[in-house]
Amino acid sequence: MKTFNFLTMNPSRATPVFPIPTPEVKATNTGMRTFCQWEGIAVSRSLAVAAAWCACLQVVPLSVSLLAADGAPATPARAGLTLSFDQPHWLVIGGPNVPGREIRINYLEAYCRAGSTDADWSRHTVIPHRVELISLAKDRKTLSLRDTLADGVTVEHTITAKDDEVDFKLVSRNPGKTRSEAHWAQPCVRLADFTGYNPRGADLDDYLPKCFIFLNGKLALFPEIKPWAKQARYTPGQVWCPKNVPRSDVNPRPLSPLVPDNGLIGAFSADGKTLFATAWEPYQELFQGVARCLHSDLRLGGLQPNETRHIRGKIYIVTNDVPALLARYQNDFPEHFR
């Protein structure tokens, strides 16, 4: 296909500086390039400019078709959320209605051993792993990953973006002959842009007024939570441990004496119109960290040889309607209400 560029046009003239035949024209968007196409000749420019020149040349567009960058047909993105993945392990949720344009998740930040509450993070707790991107659908709605831990455990991730939520389905397997030491893992959700704060600001707690968990039957904003633990191996931060998890097996940040009502943790957007919330089953802890992040950290529990376990999670990005969010969460995670 021969290509001319509209940048060679004389802007003072009503027609291009080179002669163009005037049969019927088809406007085609090929990834980052757009062509006004006819009889094997194409003029590159934005789709809007191409359409304008079609009109100027008094020709009738036959169709508008979307092509991938390699020329293969691409699936137009549906409304709602989309997914992308940046190495080494960043899951990115985007969408026209996401405050801050996108939410980045260190996914997964770490696989962790038990006995972590008062242990050295690097020397004791973290189990090295590598992540492989298996596939990303053309419409960016479905993403598949595989994590391989240093002890041989594998975790297959199927992540699906919908209109206002992201669904996680994990299958963990231990093919080895000894029990795995991996007891829990951290998806670290970065929320500075969502909550309207500078991700590089000096005050690491500036976003806390936007964040919440559920205590004593109601939503509790972080500044309202008393007591707020201050002492730990690493500070600042705050950890809430559910009643079924040993308090010796959580993040080595300040551990609250309070037990959360459920496994949901979230935040309000900068304008207060949107809610972010996340939950996992089974879950290890709720955690507020030092990267303007929130965690509902998932539990593996130490797989036995040849054992397989299924784990599931959700991220909700919804209109600010707390009762509706709770109803939806209860439907998705009935185990958290028993």
N, C-alpha and C positions, 0 to 999 in steps of 0.2 A: 504494500500500500504506500503510495507516494504521499508525503506530508508537506504542507506549506504552513508557515506560522504567521498569524495575524499581526505579529509585531513588525512585519515588513510593510504594513499598510501606511499610507500617508494619511494622518488623522484629519487633514483638511479636505480630503476628497470623500465623496460618497460611495466610491467603489474601491476595491483593493487595487494595488499598483500592478498586479499581475492579472491577466484575463482568467476568468472563472466561467466554466460552462454552467448552464442554468437548468439542467434536468431536476427531477425530484430529489429531495435531500433527506437523509436520515441522520439525526443527532445521536451520537453514541458516546457514553461515558466509559472509559477504560481505566479503572483504578483512579490514579491521580491525573490522567490525561483525558481530554474530551475532544471528540472529532465531529465536525459537520461534514458528512460523508455523502458522496454521490459518485456513481460509476467508477469506483476504485480510487477516487481522489479524495483526500481528507485534509481539512484545514484545522490545525490544533488551536484550542483556546478553551476558556471555561464554557460550561454548558450554556450559561446565560448569554455570553457574547456570541457563541455559535448560533443560538436560537435567534438572536437579534439580527445577525447577518443573513440567516435564512429568510427572515422577514424582509430585510433590505433588498435581497436579491429576488424577492417576490416568488419564492419557491415554497412548497408545502411540505413540512416535515411528515415523513411516513410513520416514524415511530421513535420512541426513546428506549434504548435497551442498555442494561447494566452489564458490564463485563469485568471480570477480575483482571488484575494487573497482567496476568499471563495470557489474557485474551479468552479465557474460559468463562462460561456463564457463571455469574455470582448470584447468590440468593440475597435479595434486598433485606436489609435489617428490619425486623418487626419492631413495633413499639415496645417500650419497657427497658429492662436492664440488659447489658451486654458484658462479656467477659474478655479479658486479655491476660497474658502472662509474660512477665519480664524476668529474665534470669538475674540472680540465681534462683530466687523463690518468691516472686512478688505476684500475687493475684490482684488484678485490677477490675473493679466493678464500675462501669460507666452507664450513662443514660441521661436523656434530656431533663429528667426531673430529679437528678441527684444533686443536692446542694454541694457546691464546690467542684462540680463536674464529674468527679470520680472519687472512689474510696479505694485506697491501697492497703493491702493486707500482706504482712510478712507471713507467708503461708508455705510450709509451716516454719515458724521461727526456730523451734527446737523440739526434739523428743527428749523426754526427761526420765531420770531414775527416781525411785522412791527415796525417802530419807532426805528430801531436798530442802526442807524448811529452814534449816540452819547449816547448810552445806555450801561449799564453794561451787559457784555456778559452773565454771569451766572445767575444773578438775574432777568434780564428782557428778554433777547433775546431767549435763548435756551429753547425749549419745549422738555422734556424728551420723549424718545421713546425706544422701544425694537424691536429687529430684530429676525426673525425666518428664518432659512434655510429650505425652502420647498423641494427643490430637486436640484440635480446636475447630469446631464447626465453622463453615463459611459465614453463617449468620451470627457467629460469636455468642451463641446461646448455650453451647455445651462444650465443656473442657474436661479432658482426661489427663490425669497425672499419675505417676508411680514413684513412690518414695522407697528407697532401699536403705535400711539402717545398717550400722556397722556390725550388728550381731546377726544379720541375715534376714531379719523381719522385713516383709514388704507390705506396703499400704497402697492400695489402688483407690484413687479418688475420681468420682464422677460428680462434676459440679454443673448445675443447670441454672441458668438465669431465666427468670420469668418476669411478669409485668412489674412486680414490686417486692420480689423476694429472690434469694439465691438459695438453692437446695444443695446440700452436700450428702453424698452417700459414699462411705468408706468401707473397704473390706481389708482387714489386716490379717496376715498369715505368718505363722512361724514355721518355716520348713526345717528348722534345726533340731538338735537332739537335747538341748537344754532350754530351760525357761528363759524368756526374754526379760531383760531388765527395764524395758521401756514401759513405764506405768502411765505416763500422760504426755500430752503434746500441746503446743501453743500456737494458735492462729492469732497474730497480733494485728488488730484492726486500727489503722491510723485515722484519727478523726479531727485533726486540726482544721482542715478546710471545711469539713462538714459543719463543725460547731462555730466556725468563724474566727479562729485564732491563728496567729502566726506560728507555723510549725517550727520556726527557729527562735521564737521568743524566749527570753530568759526565765520567765515564770512558768515552770513546768506544770503547775496546778491551775493555770488560768482557765482551763476549760471545765473544771470540776462543777461549776454551777449548772452546766448543761447535762450532767450525767446522772444516772439513776440505777438503782436496783429496787427490789421489793422487800420490805421489812414490816413485820407486824401487820400484815394485811393491807398495806398501802404502798404507793410509790414513794420512795425516799430519794430526794436529791442529795448528792454527796455532801454539800455543806451542812445539811440538816442532820447528818448521821453522827450520833454520839454514843459511845466514845469513838474517836478516830485514832487508831493505833499509830505510834510514832517510832517505835524501836524495832530494829531488825538488823540482820547482817548487811542488807542493802537498803538504802532509803533514797527518795521517798517512795510512795505507792501505797496500795491497800489491797489486801487479799481477804476474800470471804470464802470460808470452807464449808461445804455442805455437811450435813450430819453423818452421811454414810462414807466419808472419806477421812482417813487418818490425818490429823492435823500436822503430823510430821512429814507429810508427803506433798506439800504445796510450794508455791513460789517463795523464795527467801526475802520477800519484802514484808513490811509490817502486816501482821496477821490480826484481823479484827476478831474480838471475842463474840461478835454477833454472827448468827447463822441466818443466811438469806432464806426467804420464803420459798424461792424457786430458782431455776437456773437461767433466768432472763436478766440481761444487763443491756443498758442502752443509753441513748443521748438524744437531745433535741437539736435540731438544726439552728443555724445562726438566727434565722427569722422566726423560729418557733413553729413553722408550718409543717415540718416533717420530722418523723421519728426514725432513728436507727435503733435496731435491737438485734441481739444474737443469742442463740442457745444451742447446746449440744446434748446428745444422749448416747452414752453416759457422759457426765461432765465431772471434772476434777475440782474446779474452783471458779470463782468470779474474781477478776483482777483488774485493777486500775494501775497502769504503768507509767513510765517516764518518757514516753514518746507521744504524748497526747493520744494514748491508745486505751482501748478496752478489750478485755478478754472474757470469753466463756471458754475455758480450756477443756479439751476433750480427754476422756479417760480410756486408756488401753488396758491397764490392770495387770500387765505382765503375762504375755501369752505363753501357754505351755507348749511343749513340742507338738507339732502338727495341728495346733489349734488355729481356728479361724474365728474372728469376731467381726461383727458388723456395727458400725457407728454412723450416726446421722446428725446433721446439723442444719441450721437455718440462719440466714441473715434477712431481716425485714427492713425495707426502706419504704415507709408508708406515711400516709397522712396522719397528722397529730390527732389521734383518737385512741387514748390509752385503753378504755374498755374494749374497743374493737381489737386492739393489739392483743390484749390478754385473752380474749375469747379465741382468737386465732392460734395463739401460742398453746393454749390448753388443748385445743383440737389436735395440734401437731405433736405435742409432748404430754400425753395424758399421764405418763409415768411420774411426772414432776408434781402431780396433784394428788397422789395416793397417800 
